[in-house]
Amino acid sequence: MRLVIAQCSVDYAGRLNAHLPLATRLLVHKADGSLLVHSDGGSYKPLNWMSPPCSLTTEIPDDEAIADGVVEQWRVTHGKSGDTLLVRIHEIIHDSAHELGVDPGLIKDGVEADLQRLLADQVGVIGDGLTLVRREFPTAIGPVDLLLRNPEGGTIAVEVKRRGDIDGVEQLTRYLELLGRDPHLAPVTGVFAAQEIKPQARVLATDRGIRCVTLDYDEMKGIDSGAPRLF
């Protein structure tokens, strides 16, 4: 990765035209060929960029550009669309290159698989006396996240989401219809468990006899979330 802080102007030509007047900016040229133009603001979003496949070539400025103070010129061309990003550099303040190696990718904490695993170990969050039959219990249209045994008889199908919406309720409804056909599992009730459940999803679930449970991920991990409690 090459990092260049420079006084520059930038012109984009393609599906639309855009111009960034002369200013001090950070130019990030990545190993995949992409170029990002950043200012000291705007959070993570670049002012302009060119995504791969693209190539960067360094050009000698013409006489007019040299007269305007341009010392170096970059042209980044997209390999498919032909769009171009032209960077006219007036002064290079910093220029460094760094080998970052292969990135392992983002490992997310609190994804649905983590919630499912924690809930499988803490089925008491759903109700007292319940026992786990199986995670990823198979049905003809895919596995339901958790199947629990109810000590009072029957089973409970649990669908786990980070953010529960109407689609999740519909998915659980289909699972319940299929599982209820098995006399060894019936009667089967449903629980829709999520860190956040949208109001429309809660209304639909209640209308279909599905119980909603809001999960506190930090509490399930044994971490005090700091949220105020009544008791």
C-alpha positions in Angstrom: 0.0 0.0 0.0 1.3 3.5 -0.9 0.3 6.5 1.2 0.9 9.9 -0.3 -0.1 13.2 1.3 0.0 15.8 -1.4 -1.3 19.2 -2.6 -3.4 18.0 -5.5 -6.5 18.4 -7.6 -8.6 15.5 -8.8 -10.9 15.1 -11.8 -13.2 12.1 -12.4 -14.5 11.4 -15.9 -17.0 8.7 -16.8 -20.6 8.1 -16.1 -20.5 11.5 -14.4 -17.8 14.2 -14.1 -16.5 15.5 -10.8 -13.8 18.0 -9.8 -11.9 18.4 -6.5 -10.0 21.7 -6.5 -6.5 22.1 -5.2 -6.1 21.1 -1.5 -4.0 18.9 0.7 -5.3 15.3 0.6 -4.3 11.7 1.4 -4.0 9.4 -1.6 -4.2 5.7 -0.9 -3.0 3.4 -3.7 -3.7 -0.3 -2.8 -2.1 -3.4 -4.1 -5.4 -4.3 -5.9 -4.9 -1.2 -8.0 -7.6 0.9 -6.3 -7.0 4.6 -5.5 -8.8 6.4 -2.7 -8.7 10.2 -2.2 -9.3 11.3 1.4 -9.6 14.6 3.2 -9.1 15.1 7.0 -12.8 14.7 7.6 -15.8 12.8 6.4 -15.1 9.7 8.5 -14.2 6.6 6.5 -15.7 7.8 3.2 -13.2 9.0 0.5 -13.9 12.1 -1.5 -13.4 10.1 -4.7 -12.1 6.8 -5.7 -11.5 4.2 -8.4 -12.3 0.6 -7.6 -10.6 -2.4 -9.2 -10.0 -3.6 -11.8 -8.1 -0.5 -12.6 -4.5 0.6 -13.4 -2.5 3.6 -12.4 0.0 5.3 -14.7 2.3 8.2 -14.0 2.3 10.9 -16.7 4.5 13.9 -17.5 2.4 17.0 -17.1 2.0 19.1 -20.3 3.4 22.7 -20.5 0.1 24.2 -19.4 -0.1 22.0 -16.3 3.6 22.7 -15.5 2.9 26.4 -15.7 0.1 25.9 -13.2 2.5 24.2 -10.7 1.8 20.5 -11.4 4.9 18.4 -10.7 3.4 14.9 -11.2 0.2 13.5 -12.8 -1.5 10.2 -12.1 -4.1 8.7 -14.3 -6.2 5.8 -13.0 -8.2 4.0 -15.6 -11.0 1.4 -14.9 -10.4 -1.8 -16.8 -14.0 -2.3 -17.8 -15.8 1.0 -17.9 -12.9 3.1 -19.1 -13.7 5.8 -16.4 -10.7 7.8 -15.4 -9.5 9.5 -12.3 -6.8 12.2 -13.0 -4.8 13.4 -10.1 -2.6 16.5 -10.6 0.0 16.8 -7.9 1.5 20.2 -7.0 3.5 19.1 -4.0 4.2 15.8 -2.3 4.4 16.2 1.5 4.7 12.5 2.4 5.2 9.4 0.4 5.6 5.9 1.9 4.9 2.3 0.9 4.0 -0.5 3.2 3.6 -4.3 2.7 0.5 -5.3 4.7 0.4 -9.0 3.7 -2.8 -11.1 3.4 -5.6 -9.8 5.6 -7.6 -12.6 7.5 -10.8 -10.7 7.1 -13.2 -9.3 9.7 -14.2 -11.6 12.5 -17.5 -10.4 13.9 -18.6 -10.8 17.5 -22.3 -11.2 18.2 -23.3 -12.7 14.9 -26.2 -15.1 14.8 -24.0 -18.1 15.2 -22.6 -16.7 18.5 -26.0 -16.0 19.8 -27.2 -19.5 18.8 -24.3 -21.1 20.6 -24.7 -19.1 23.7 -28.4 -19.6 23.8 -28.0 -23.4 23.4 -25.9 -23.4 26.5 -28.3 -21.1 28.4 -31.8 -22.4 27.4 -33.0 -21.1 30.7 -33.2 -17.7 29.0 -36.2 -19.1 27.1 -37.9 -20.8 30.1 -37.4 -22.9 33.2 -36.9 -26.6 32.9 -36.2 -26.7 29.2 -33.6 -29.0 27.7 -31.8 -28.8 24.4 -32.7 -31.5 21.8 -30.4 -30.2 19.1 -29.0 -27.2 17.4 -29.7 -26.8 13.7 -32.6 -29.3 13.9 -33.3 -30.3 10.2 -36.6 -29.7 8.4 -37.5 -30.1 4.7 -36.9 -26.4 4.1 -33.8 -25.9 6.2 -32.7 -26.2 9.9 -34.4 -24.4 12.7 -31.8 -22.9 15.0 -32.7 -24.6 18.3 -35.2 -27.3 19.2 -35.9 -27.6 22.9 -37.9 -30.1 25.0 -40.7 -28.8 27.1 -41.0 -30.7 30.4 -44.8 -30.1 30.2 -44.8 -31.9 26.9 -44.0 -31.1 23.3 -41.2 -29.1 21.9 -40.2 -25.5 21.3 -38.6 -24.3 18.1 -36.4 -21.2 18.5 -35.3 -19.0 15.6 -32.3 -16.8 16.6 -31.6 -13.4 14.9 -29.5 -10.4 15.7 -32.2 -8.1 14.4 -35.6 -9.7 14.2 -37.9 -8.6 11.4 -41.0 -9.9 9.6 -39.0 -12.2 7.4 -37.6 -14.0 10.4 -41.1 -14.5 11.8 -42.3 -15.9 8.4 -39.3 -18.3 8.4 -40.2 -19.6 11.9 -43.8 -20.0 10.9 -42.9 -22.3 8.1 -40.7 -24.4 10.4 -43.5 -24.7 12.9 -45.9 -25.9 10.3 -43.5 -28.7 9.2 -42.3 -29.7 12.7 -45.9 -29.9 14.0 -46.6 -32.8 11.6 -44.2 -35.0 13.5 -46.2 -36.7 16.3 -42.9 -37.2 18.3 -42.4 -33.5 18.4 -46.0 -32.1 18.7 -47.3 -29.9 20.0 -44.6 -27.5 18.8 -44.6 -23.9 19.9 -42.3 -21.1 18.6 -39.9 -18.6 20.1 -38.5 -15.7 18.1 -35.3 -14.6 19.9 -33.2 -11.6 18.9 -31.1 -8.8 20.2 -33.6 -6.4 18.7 -37.1 -7.2 17.5 -38.8 -4.7 15.2 -42.4 -3.7 16.3 -44.0 -5.1 13.1 -42.3 -8.4 13.7 -43.4 -8.5 17.3 -47.0 -7.9 16.3 -47.0 -10.6 13.6 -45.3 -13.1 16.0 -47.8 -12.4 18.7 -50.7 -12.8 16.2 -49.4 -16.2 15.3 -48.9 -17.4 18.8 -45.1 -17.1 18.7 -43.4 -15.8 21.8 -40.7 -13.1 21.5 -37.6 -13.0 23.6 -35.1 -10.1 23.5 -31.5 -11.4 24.0 -28.9 -9.4 26.0 -25.7 -10.6 24.3 -23.3 -9.0 26.9 -25.2 -10.6 29.8 -25.2 -14.0 28.1 -21.4 -13.7 27.7 -21.1 -12.7 31.4 -20.3 -9.1 30.7 -22.1 -6.2 32.5 -23.6 -4.1 29.7 -23.9 -1.1 32.0 -27.5 -0.6 31.1 -29.7 0.6 34.0 -31.9 -2.1 35.6 -34.9 -1.9 37.9 -33.7 -5.0 39.9 
